[in-house]
């Protein structure tokens, strides 16, 4: 699975703020995620991210 900046992810477990929706803000060896509710950011490895994902919504590429 290829991840891009702007993609939205729903995780299996919610963040401490109660929301389980994240947006990808950086890609590379690690992925930087930002919580859509409280703007908290975390770095996770690609393998960790694949285990966390419940749903994956790619960014709308028609605006490019």
C-alpha positions, 0 to 999 in steps of 0.5 A: 500500500502506498501512502501519500500526504493528505490521505485520511486514515481511520484507526482501530483504536481511538486516540486519547481525545476520542477520535480515530481519524488521522491525516498523513502530513509526512511520508518517508521511512516513517509516517507522520500522522496528525489527529483530525480532532486535537492536532496531536502529531505522531511518527509511526513506522509503515509496518505499525501503520498497516496494523493500525488501519481500519479504513483508508481514504486516499486524498482527492487527486483531481485537484492536482 
